[in-house]
């Protein structure tokens, strides 16, 4: 969807300004009963390509890996493709491993009857501020736990900036520029942090 929108913008001839105002991250969620607490980027790619199918191969228990995915039209799937898979083809999974909502994915990992087997992904903001459930763990990646600090300093590998976008020809004294100036001010930056996002 992101590329489609970019193409539409290009065809429209409208010039836009993109200004980063915050940062989020793609995070991997497991049940806290799973003894594996860290994965490498390669291990994650192998899981989602269907190359690694048992936790035993990663030093865990002899259990099948139940790898939840999101649908192609979801924002978290766009981040998965961009930040993690980088052109690699994910394995096909049974339809029940594609929950219709992010909440459904998180509930499945927290409550699924074999939840120790499960892994899935979400955006940090959602899991931290909107739909955190007991029984879940955010996995560290390459030994780095996702947190406000590691996302802010870029040591967590799967970070992504989000932007305020305006037309380049917006008048300097117009309401749009005034709002943007406020968002980029110290007060506006603090408002982004207070809303639960990581600042830039």
N, C-alpha and C positions, 0 to 999 in steps of 0.2 A: 504494500500500500504506500509506503514511504516513497518509493521510486515513481509510482504513478502520480502522486501529488507533485513531486519535483518536476516531472515531465509536463504536467498541466500548468504549473507556474511558468516554466520556460516558454511554453507555447503562448501563454497569455501576454508575454512581453513586459510584464510588470516586474520592476526591479525591487528586490527586498533587501532589508538589512536583518542579519541574524546576530543577536547579542546574547551570549551565554549568561544565564541568571541563576543557575543551580546545577546540581549534579545528582544523579541517581546511579544505581548499579543493578545488574542482573545477579541474583543470588540463588544458590542451590540449597534446597530444603530437604532434610531427612528427618526421620523419626528419632527422638533422642534415645531410643533403645538400640539404635545401630551403633556398634563400637567404632565404625569408621568416622572420623571427624574431619579428615582432610582429603582432598583429591587434587591431583595435578590437572593442568589444562588438557594434557594428552589423555589422561584417564577419563575425563568428562567426555571428550570427543569420542573415545572408544565405546563408552557406555551408550551414547546416543547414536552411534553408527551401528550398534548391535554387535560390536566386536568383543566386548566384555559383558558377559551375561550373568555372572555369579560374583557375589561379594567376596567369596573365598579367594578369587584371583587378585583381589586388592588388599588381602591380609585380613579380611573379615570372616564372618561365619559362612558356612556352606548354605547359602540362600540365593535363590534367583533374584536378580535385580529387577524391580518393577519400576520402570522409568516412565514417569508421566511426562506428557508433552502438551503444548498448547496448539490451538488451531492456527492456521496460516494467517488469519486476519487479526490476530491479537498483537498488541504492542510488545508483550514479553517474547513472543515468537520472533518478531522482527529483531529484537535485541539478541536473541539466541543465535539467529542466523548470522547477524553482523559481527558480534563480539566473540562467539564461541566456535560455531561451526565453520565460518569463513569459507563457504563454498562446498563443504563436505555434505554429503547426502545423509540425512537422518534415517534410521531404520523405521520401517512401517511398524506400527503398534496397533493392538486391538483397540476398537473404538472406545472402550471403557477407560482407556488410558489417555483420552483427550477430553478432560472435563470441560463443560461448556463455559464455566466461569473460573476466575482465579480463586474465588472462595471455595469452589468445589474441589479444585486441586489441593488446596491447603488442608481442607477437611479430610480428604482422602488420605493424605500422608499422615495426618494426626490420628485418624480413627480406623483406617483400613485394617481388616482382620490380620493381614500379614504386613503391618506397617513397618516393621523393622527392615523389610526388603525395599521399601519405597524411596524414590528420589524424585524431585521435581524442581521447577524453577519459577521465580517470580521477580518482581522488582523490589528492591530494598524498601522503598517508601511504603509500599502496600503491606508488606509483611511486618514491618516495624510499627506502622501507625494505624493501619486500618483493619487488619485481619490477622492479628497474632493469636495463636492458640497454644495452650499447654501441650507438651509432648513433641514439640518441634525443635529442630536445631538448624541454625544456618551453618552450612559447611564452610570450612576454610578452603581456599584455593591457593595452591603453591605455598601453603603454610601461613597464609594471611587471612585472618577473620574479617568478614565485611563489617565495618562500623563507620560511624560518621567520620572518624579520624582517618581510617585507611582509604575511604572513598575520597575524602577531601585531598589527601596527599598523593593519591594515585597508586599507592602500593597494592591495593586490591585491584586485580587485573581487569575486571569486567565493568568499568565505569562508563557513564555516558552523560554528556552534558545536555541540558534542555535549555530552550532559547525563548526570548521574546522576539517576535518577528513583526516588523513594520515595513510599510512602503518607504522606499528611499526618498521619495518626493514629499513626504509628510512635512508640513511647514514647521519651521523651528519654534514658532510660538504657539503651535496647535496643541489641542488637548492630548493627542496621542504622544507627542514628544514630551509633554509635561508628565504624563503617566510613566513613560519610559525613564525619564530622568529620576523620578521618585524611586522606581524599582531598582535603579542602579546606585541610588544613594545608600548611605550607611543604614538609614531607617528601613529602606526597601529590602536591602540584603538581610537585615535582621528579621524582617517579616517572612522571607523565604525560609530562613532557619526555624523560626517559631512555628511555621506550618509543618515542620517535620522533615524538610528536605535538607540536603547538604549544600552549604554555600560554596560559591566559587571565589 
